[in-house]
């Protein structure tokens, strides 16, 4: 086994703690050796938690001085392009938290820079590494569901509920406010949350052709054009139609769920009440298909229940972030193309920006034009 990949982390905000947990679980494969944040106190606090001594407040200095082979970029979205390009120019492999960037041109700029530098570039789409969802993809690829004709997701996170007197963590914590600023985040709930299922559906059934969507931007806590709600329809190249609903501001149950509908069977993820909705992927996806029919079941729909899918064997762990960081390390050290490479993830970003364009114009958007 190769020596652990040495990584420097940029941006020690909320998501960095999850990345640190993943690196700790995968300590035989990766080693965090440096941390950087423009907020020195935050950088030092993170470094203390991580047990590392190399602390920086300037990314350029870290890239020049630190003992690292790769970077894990967890900074706010509007810094993604510049940080990724600087890292590539310094010869470092790049793991970049989603979304890739805040415009299509910025995405293409990053891909051009990482290609020119000959470094590995991977976008952090952790749902592709959830054991349950890997099982779903394999079942679809095996043809058990037949032709996929419909997909649907509902992701409702009421983080800022009231319009008259906003409540919730994003209303109270100044460090989280940038997530509600479209100029820094590139958008709102669509680019933050709905992107997870958009990318997952592409991973399941392929790219899309056209989109139509509406975004609402009338919540007072959301600034810079950021949307707090979105509804969208996606036409995939295989003929399937997808529906996306997402909200950060509606008084709804915390929900993170999808359905896959095929000619021979279907899959859905049950809603898990309570707890963190972002952990609902831990509940097994369930399937109804001829191969999974229970022996002796009758012909009626009630007698053909959905049964849990078994997670695949041979994965590094049951944690998607740990699986993600191990996959990144393998790609860097073995020269493999990541499953969520920059080139692959252009398809996800086209859907996102296509929905934004459709909401602006009120028209369906052909993704080939983006």
FENFEN-V815272 format. One line per field, one symbol per residue. ss: DSSP state (A for helix, B for strand, O for the rest). psi: psi as a letter, one per 20 degrees, with the letter a starting at -180 (. if undefined). burial: + if it has 24 or more other ideal C-beta (glycine too) atoms within 12 Angstrom, else -. Layout:
# FENFEN-V815272
ss=???
psi=???
burial=???
This chain:
# FENFEN-V815272
ss=OOOOBBBBBBOOOAAAAAAAAAAAAOOOOBBBBBBBOOOAAAAAAAAAAAOOOBBBOOAAAAAAAOOOOBBBBOOOAAAAAAAAAAAAAOOOBBBBBOOOOOOAAAAAAAAAAAAAAOOOBBBBOAAAAOAAAAAAAAAAAOOOOOOBBBBBBBBBOOOOOOOOOOOOAAAAOAAAAAAABAAAAOOOAAAAAAAAAAAAAAAAAOOBBBBBBBBBOOOOOOBOOOOOBBBBBBBBOOOOBBBBBBBOOOOOOOBBBBBBBBOOBBBBBOOOOOOOAAAAAAOOBBBBBAAAOOOOOOOOAAAOOOBBOOOOOOOOOOOAAAAAAAAAAAAAAAOOOOOOBAAAAAAAAAAAAAAAAAAAAOOOBBAAAO
psi=pqqppppppookbghhhhhggghhhkiihqopiqqpqhogggghgghghikqhopqjphhgghhhqnqirqookrqhiigggggghgghjjqqoopqqrgajqhhhghggggghghikrppppnnhhijpghhhhgghgghijhibppiqqqqooonmhngphhnprrhhhhohiihhijohhhijbchghgghhghggghhhgiarrgqqprpqpkjphiprkjpqiqqpqpporhjiqpqppppqjjqnrqpqnqrqpprhirrqrpqpoqraphijiihppqqqorghjqppiqaiqhhjmrqqqppqqrjqgajphhghghggggggghikqpqilrgggihhghhgghggggghhhjqqpoiii.
burial=---+++++++++++++-+++-+++++--+++++++++----++--++--+-+-+++--+--++--+-+++++++++++++++++++++++-+++++++++++++-++++++-++----++++++++++++++++++++++---++--+-++++++++++++----+-+-++----+++++++-++++++++++++++++++++++++++++++++++-+-+++-++++++++++++-+-+++++++++++---+++++++++-++++++-------++-++-+++++++--+-------------+--+-+----++-++++++++++++++-----++++++++++++++++++++++-----+-+--+
